[in-house]
Amino acid sequence: LDPEVLLVVTCYFLQGALGLSRLALNFYLKDELGLSPADLAALTGLASAPWVVKPLYGLLSDSTPLLGYRRKSYLALSGVLGALSFG
């Protein structure tokens, strides 16, 4: 089997496995926690919000240097904000 074909097959398998886990999560949230379809949709939308903002954040970090660095300073700032959010 070609390594490239094996890589593609593995990627498709993992995507399918992730889809199954999302399905199980939806049933858990609906059946066990009693979320309504509207609540489930709102929670899913809230969870995907960072992926919607990601391109805008990328444009900002690429075009506006912070402390003389384009990416390192933004990574450090994100790390500090993330650490502070848990403490």
C-alpha positions, 0 to 999 in steps of 0.5 A: 500500500502506498504511503500517500494512500494510507495517509488519506485513508487514515485521515478519512477514518479519523474524520469519521471517528470524530463525527461519531463522537460528536453524534454521541455528544449530541445524544448525551447533551439532549438525553442526559442533560435535557437540552432542547434543540435550541439550547443544543444549537446555541451551545454548538454555535458558541463552541464553534465561534473561535473557528469563525474568528480564527481567520480575522485573528490571523489577519490581525496578527500577520498585519499588526506587529506587537512588541516588534514580533508578528506571531510570537508576541500574540502567542505569548499574550494568548498563553497569558490570557489563557492561564489567567482565565483558569486562575 
